[in-house]
């Protein structure tokens, strides 16, 4: 049956569906870490006939920690952890730690730190390091090959290569911290707030001013790569008056990776006019959209560079304190206003050196800490709130981000 706008709109509306979970403050995260050789900073492939490789290290940790390994049709495997999380590889060999949804923020912080500590220690014993950095600071794209070859990644690689170099660098050389929150009883309001917060998350946690051994002129070069890999599927597609319809139009105008033949990639809308895409094609297409905040029945905030495990409390506290306490949500929304693509551009390039970004970012940290305190010690411990406050005092309120330690 041919797809029609009403059918597609219904699928988009379902992405914003209000939470049905008994715990409306569930929170999850996906932290990516990049492995390098400890002495020279060379890229570490998943497997290698000679030299360093990461797969044996993960297998060793998996056996020790009783992770369950799952094969992946010729690609490197992934692992399920006893706490409900997942450990897997990204296209350039980055290692992704995906948590289960935790009922408390402190539970999430503890679980991610535990897994990252296990891995970091194992890599160090094998003359490698795992770095939480937004982009590879040592190597160029020619040094890092595509490590995953199942159809999704092969198609994405061909599509992005048809546009420019940013897509390959994004897939194979970037790392981020993605924070997942419940959509809540007023999902469109939360969507608008998270989207408006995106520039400040980018600036506060920017850690990628250096790429391939040279300064980039961007506090978050990772953010620059995301902005330039394909403007049809990234950014801030937010309209507070008609959010679902606006997101539908955004999705329809994005390039159709599934349809592409390597020469021309029409938008999904064009594909509907000239071909017969299926609902399965549309579902796949939605999974290839990468806005700063992606709706999936919950919200993925994708704006932060990878964050060091020691600073996870700051990133998690910043979001839950502003999202899950209603008073702080209202105050934050009033402070930042509507989602601003211009501010996102400035945040990635100048970071907290921009006076307007810095002023609002500092104000937001005070609101976030107050929000966490109101959420209570059972949800986020006083120790985690103190850790977040220390980060904000050391970095944000000094106009600095973790990337300044590399400059």
C-alpha positions as CSV (number, residue, x, y, z in Angstrom):
1,X,0.0,0.0,0.0
2,X,1.4,3.4,-1.0
3,X,2.5,5.6,1.9
4,X,0.5,8.7,2.6
5,X,1.1,11.7,4.8
6,X,-1.4,10.7,7.4
7,X,0.3,7.3,7.9
8,X,3.7,8.9,8.1
9,X,2.5,11.6,10.5
10,X,1.1,8.9,12.8
11,X,4.5,7.2,13.0
12,X,6.2,10.5,13.8
13,X,3.7,11.3,16.5
14,X,4.4,8.0,18.1
15,X,8.0,9.1,18.5
16,X,6.9,11.8,20.8
17,X,4.5,9.6,22.8
18,X,4.2,10.4,26.5
19,X,5.9,8.1,28.9
20,X,4.0,5.1,30.2
21,X,6.8,4.0,32.5
22,X,6.0,3.9,36.2
23,X,9.2,5.8,36.7
24,X,8.9,9.1,34.9
25,X,12.5,10.1,35.7
26,X,14.3,7.2,34.1
27,X,17.6,8.2,32.5
28,X,20.1,6.4,30.3
29,X,23.2,7.2,28.4
30,X,25.5,6.1,25.6
31,X,29.2,6.9,26.2
32,X,31.7,6.4,23.3
33,X,35.4,6.0,24.0
34,X,38.2,5.9,21.4
35,X,41.1,3.4,21.9
36,X,44.6,4.5,21.0
37,X,48.1,3.1,21.4
38,X,49.5,4.3,24.7
39,X,52.9,5.6,23.4
40,X,52.2,7.0,19.9
41,X,48.4,7.6,19.9
42,X,48.0,5.4,16.8
43,X,44.4,4.2,16.0
44,X,43.5,0.8,17.4
45,X,41.6,-1.5,15.0
46,X,39.0,-4.0,16.3
47,X,41.2,-6.8,14.9
48,X,44.6,-6.9,13.4
49,X,47.0,-9.6,12.1
50,X,49.9,-7.7,13.9
51,X,50.0,-5.0,16.4
52,X,47.4,-3.7,18.9
53,X,43.8,-4.7,18.6
54,X,40.8,-4.2,20.8
55,X,38.6,-7.2,20.4
56,X,40.7,-9.6,22.5
57,X,40.7,-7.0,25.3
58,X,36.9,-6.7,25.3
59,X,36.5,-10.5,25.2
60,X,38.8,-10.8,28.2
61,X,36.8,-8.3,30.2
62,X,33.6,-9.9,29.1
63,X,34.7,-13.3,30.4
64,X,35.8,-11.8,33.7
65,X,32.6,-9.7,34.2
66,X,30.3,-12.4,32.9
67,X,29.1,-10.4,29.9
68,X,27.1,-12.3,27.3
69,X,28.6,-12.1,23.8
70,X,26.4,-11.8,20.7
71,X,27.7,-12.4,17.2
72,X,26.9,-9.8,14.5
73,X,26.8,-11.4,11.0
74,X,30.5,-11.1,10.2
75,X,30.9,-7.8,12.0
76,X,32.6,-7.6,15.5
77,X,30.4,-8.9,18.3
78,X,28.6,-6.9,21.1
79,X,28.1,-7.8,24.8
80,X,25.2,-7.6,27.2
81,X,26.1,-6.7,30.8
82,X,24.5,-8.0,33.9
83,X,23.0,-4.6,34.7
84,X,21.1,-4.5,31.4
85,X,23.6,-2.4,29.5
86,X,25.4,-3.2,26.2
87,X,29.0,-2.8,25.0
88,X,29.6,-2.6,21.3
89,X,31.8,-1.2,18.5
90,X,31.2,1.9,16.4
91,X,32.2,2.2,12.7
92,X,35.7,3.4,13.4
93,X,36.5,1.0,16.2
94,X,35.2,3.4,19.0
95,X,33.7,1.5,21.9
96,X,30.2,2.4,23.0
97,X,28.9,1.8,26.5
98,X,25.1,1.8,26.4
99,X,23.3,1.8,29.7
100,X,20.0,0.4,30.6
101,X,17.4,3.0,31.6
102,X,18.1,3.6,35.3
103,X,15.4,4.7,37.8
104,X,18.0,7.1,39.4
105,X,20.7,9.4,38.1
106,X,23.3,8.1,40.6
107,X,22.6,4.5,39.5
108,X,23.4,5.5,35.9
109,X,26.5,7.3,36.9
110,X,27.7,4.4,39.0
111,X,27.0,1.7,36.3
112,X,28.8,3.7,33.5
113,X,31.8,4.4,35.7
114,X,32.1,0.8,36.7
115,X,32.0,-0.5,33.1
116,X,34.4,2.2,31.9
117,X,36.9,1.5,34.7
118,X,36.9,-2.2,33.9
119,X,37.7,-1.4,30.3
120,X,40.2,1.3,30.9
121,X,42.2,-0.9,33.3
122,X,42.3,-3.8,30.8
123,X,43.4,-1.5,27.9
124,X,46.2,0.0,30.0
125,X,47.5,-3.5,30.8
126,X,47.7,-4.1,27.0
127,X,49.6,-0.8,26.2
128,X,46.5,1.0,25.0
129,X,44.3,3.9,26.4
130,X,40.7,4.7,26.1
131,X,40.1,8.4,25.7
132,X,36.9,10.4,26.2
133,X,37.4,13.0,23.5
134,X,35.0,14.4,20.9
135,X,37.3,13.6,17.9
136,X,40.6,11.8,17.3
137,X,43.3,14.4,18.2
138,X,46.1,12.4,16.7
139,X,45.2,10.8,13.4
140,X,43.8,11.8,10.0
141,X,40.9,10.0,8.3
142,X,43.3,8.0,6.0
143,X,44.6,6.3,9.1
144,X,41.3,4.9,10.3
145,X,39.4,2.4,8.2
146,X,35.7,1.5,8.4
147,X,35.5,-1.4,10.9
148,X,31.8,-2.3,10.5
149,X,30.5,-3.5,7.2
150,X,26.9,-4.6,7.6
151,X,24.5,-2.9,5.1
152,X,23.5,0.0,7.4
153,X,27.1,1.3,7.7
154,X,28.1,0.6,4.2
155,X,25.1,2.5,2.9
156,X,25.7,5.4,5.3
157,X,29.4,5.5,4.3
158,X,28.6,5.7,0.6
159,X,26.0,8.3,1.2
160,X,28.1,10.6,3.3
161,X,31.1,10.2,0.9
162,X,28.9,11.6,-1.8
163,X,28.6,14.8,0.1
164,X,32.1,15.4,1.6
165,X,34.7,14.3,4.1
166,X,32.8,15.2,7.3
167,X,30.6,12.0,7.2
168,X,33.6,9.7,7.2
169,X,35.3,11.6,10.0
170,X,32.1,11.6,12.0
171,X,31.5,7.8,11.6
172,X,35.1,6.7,12.2
173,X,36.7,9.4,14.4
174,X,34.2,11.0,16.7
175,X,32.9,10.1,20.1
176,X,30.0,11.6,22.2
177,X,27.9,11.3,25.3
178,X,24.3,10.8,24.5
179,X,21.8,11.3,27.3
180,X,18.4,9.7,27.1
181,X,15.4,11.0,29.1
182,X,11.7,10.1,29.3
183,X,9.4,12.1,27.0
184,X,7.2,12.9,30.0
185,X,3.6,14.0,30.3
186,X,4.2,17.1,28.1
187,X,6.6,15.7,25.5
188,X,6.6,18.6,23.0
189,X,7.5,21.0,25.8
190,X,10.4,18.8,26.9
191,X,11.5,18.4,23.3
192,X,11.5,22.2,22.9
193,X,13.5,22.7,26.1
194,X,16.1,20.0,25.3
195,X,16.6,21.5,21.8
196,X,17.0,25.0,23.3
197,X,19.6,23.6,25.7
198,X,21.6,21.9,23.0
199,X,24.0,24.8,22.3
200,X,24.9,25.1,26.0
201,X,25.5,21.3,26.3
202,X,27.8,21.6,23.3
203,X,29.8,24.5,24.8
204,X,30.0,23.2,28.4
205,X,31.3,19.7,27.5
206,X,33.4,20.6,24.4
207,X,36.5,18.5,24.3
208,X,37.6,18.4,20.6
209,X,39.6,21.5,19.6
210,X,42.4,19.4,18.0
211,X,42.1,17.0,15.1
212,X,45.0,15.0,13.5
213,X,47.6,16.9,15.5
214,X,46.5,20.4,14.7
215,X,44.1,23.0,16.2
216,X,40.8,23.2,14.3
217,X,39.5,26.7,15.3
218,X,36.5,24.9,16.9
219,X,36.0,24.2,20.6
220,X,34.0,21.2,19.5
221,X,35.2,19.9,16.1
222,X,32.9,17.0,16.6
223,X,29.9,19.4,16.5
224,X,31.3,21.0,13.3
225,X,31.5,17.6,11.6
226,X,27.9,16.8,12.5
227,X,26.8,20.2,11.2
228,X,28.6,19.7,7.9
229,X,28.1,16.0,7.1
230,X,24.5,16.5,5.8
231,X,22.4,19.5,6.6
232,X,19.2,17.7,5.5
233,X,19.3,15.3,8.5
234,X,21.0,17.2,11.4
235,X,20.4,20.4,13.4
236,X,17.4,21.6,15.3
237,X,14.2,20.8,13.4
238,X,11.9,22.2,16.1
239,X,8.7,24.2,15.7
240,X,6.8,24.7,18.9
241,X,3.5,25.3,17.2
242,X,3.4,22.2,15.0
243,X,6.2,20.0,16.3
244,X,5.2,16.6,14.8
245,X,4.3,18.0,11.4
246,X,7.5,20.1,11.3
247,X,9.6,17.0,12.1
248,X,7.7,15.0,9.5
249,X,8.6,17.6,6.9
250,X,12.2,17.5,8.1
251,X,12.3,13.7,7.7
252,X,10.6,13.8,4.2
253,X,13.2,16.2,2.9
254,X,16.2,14.3,4.2
255,X,18.3,12.3,1.8
256,X,17.1,8.7,1.4
257,X,20.1,6.6,2.3
258,X,18.3,3.3,1.6
259,X,17.3,4.4,-1.9
260,X,20.7,5.7,-3.0
261,X,22.6,4.0,-5.7
262,X,25.8,5.8,-5.1
263,X,25.2,8.5,-7.8
264,X,22.1,10.3,-6.6
265,X,20.2,10.3,-3.3
266,X,16.8,11.8,-3.6
267,X,14.9,13.0,-0.5
268,X,12.4,10.5,0.9
269,X,9.7,12.8,-0.5
270,X,11.1,12.4,-4.0
271,X,11.4,8.7,-3.5
272,X,7.7,8.5,-2.7
273,X,6.9,10.4,-5.9
274,X,9.0,8.3,-8.2
275,X,9.1,4.9,-6.5
276,X,7.4,2.7,-3.9
277,X,9.1,2.9,-0.5
278,X,7.6,0.7,2.2
279,X,6.8,1.4,5.8
280,X,10.0,-0.6,6.6
281,X,12.0,1.8,4.4
282,X,10.4,4.8,6.3
283,X,11.3,3.3,9.7
284,X,14.9,2.7,8.6
285,X,15.0,6.3,7.2
286,X,13.9,7.7,10.6
287,X,16.7,5.9,12.2
288,X,19.2,7.7,10.0
289,X,18.1,11.2,11.1
290,X,20.5,12.8,13.5
291,X,19.0,16.0,15.0
292,X,20.5,17.3,18.2
293,X,17.5,15.9,20.1
294,X,16.1,12.7,18.5
295,X,12.6,11.5,19.5
296,X,12.3,7.7,19.9
297,X,9.4,7.4,22.4
298,X,12.0,9.0,24.7
299,X,14.5,11.8,23.8
300,X,18.1,11.4,22.9
301,X,20.2,14.5,23.6
302,X,23.2,14.1,21.2
303,X,25.0,17.5,21.7
304,X,27.9,16.6,24.1
305,X,31.4,15.5,23.1
306,X,32.5,12.4,24.9
307,X,32.8,13.1,28.6
308,X,35.4,11.6,30.9
309,X,33.9,9.1,33.3
310,X,35.1,11.2,36.2
311,X,32.9,14.1,34.9
312,X,29.8,12.0,34.1
313,X,28.0,13.4,37.2
314,X,28.3,16.9,35.7
315,X,26.7,16.0,32.4
316,X,23.9,13.8,33.9
317,X,23.2,16.3,36.7
318,X,23.0,19.2,34.2
319,X,20.2,17.4,32.2
320,X,18.2,15.8,35.0
321,X,18.3,18.9,37.1
322,X,16.9,21.0,34.3
323,X,14.4,18.5,32.9
324,X,13.0,16.5,35.8
325,X,12.3,19.3,38.2
326,X,9.4,21.3,36.9
327,X,10.4,24.6,38.5
328,X,13.9,24.5,37.1
329,X,12.5,23.4,33.7
330,X,10.3,26.5,33.6
331,X,13.2,28.7,34.7
332,X,15.6,27.2,32.1
333,X,13.0,27.6,29.3
334,X,12.5,31.2,30.2
335,X,16.3,31.8,30.2
336,X,17.2,30.1,26.9
337,X,14.1,30.8,24.9
338,X,13.4,28.9,21.6
339,X,15.9,26.5,20.0
340,X,18.5,28.6,18.1
341,X,20.5,27.2,15.3
342,X,22.7,30.3,15.3
343,X,23.6,29.7,18.9
344,X,24.4,26.1,18.1
345,X,26.9,27.2,15.5
346,X,28.6,29.7,17.9
347,X,28.7,27.1,20.7
348,X,30.6,24.6,18.6
349,X,33.0,27.1,17.2
350,X,33.6,29.5,20.1
351,X,32.3,27.5,23.1
352,X,32.3,29.4,26.4
353,X,34.6,32.1,25.0
354,X,31.4,33.6,23.5
355,X,30.0,36.0,26.2
356,X,26.4,35.3,25.5
357,X,26.8,31.5,25.5
358,X,29.0,31.7,28.7
359,X,26.5,33.9,30.6
360,X,23.6,31.6,30.0
361,X,25.6,28.4,30.5
362,X,26.7,29.6,33.9
363,X,23.2,30.5,34.9
364,X,22.0,27.1,33.7
365,X,24.6,25.3,35.9
366,X,23.1,27.1,39.0
367,X,19.6,26.0,38.0
368,X,20.7,22.5,37.3
369,X,22.4,22.1,40.7
370,X,19.3,23.5,42.4
371,X,17.1,21.1,40.4
372,X,19.2,18.1,41.5
373,X,18.9,19.2,45.1
374,X,15.2,19.4,44.8
375,X,15.0,15.9,43.2
376,X,16.5,14.5,46.4
377,X,19.4,12.4,47.5
378,X,17.6,9.1,46.6
379,X,17.6,10.1,43.0
380,X,20.9,11.8,42.7
381,X,23.3,11.6,45.7
382,X,24.9,14.6,47.4
383,X,28.3,13.2,46.4
384,X,27.3,13.3,42.7
385,X,25.8,16.8,43.0
386,X,29.1,17.9,44.7
387,X,31.1,16.3,41.8
388,X,29.0,18.2,39.3
389,X,29.4,21.5,41.2
390,X,33.2,20.9,41.2
391,X,33.2,20.5,37.4
392,X,31.1,23.6,36.9
393,X,33.3,25.6,39.3
394,X,36.5,24.4,37.6
395,X,35.4,24.7,34.0
396,X,32.1,26.4,33.2
397,X,32.2,29.3,35.6
398,X,35.8,30.0,34.5
399,X,34.7,30.1,30.8
400,X,36.5,26.8,30.2
401,X,35.5,23.3,28.9
402,X,37.5,20.0,29.1
403,X,38.9,20.8,25.6
404,X,40.9,23.7,27.0
405,X,43.1,21.1,28.8
406,X,44.2,20.0,25.3
407,X,44.8,23.5,23.8
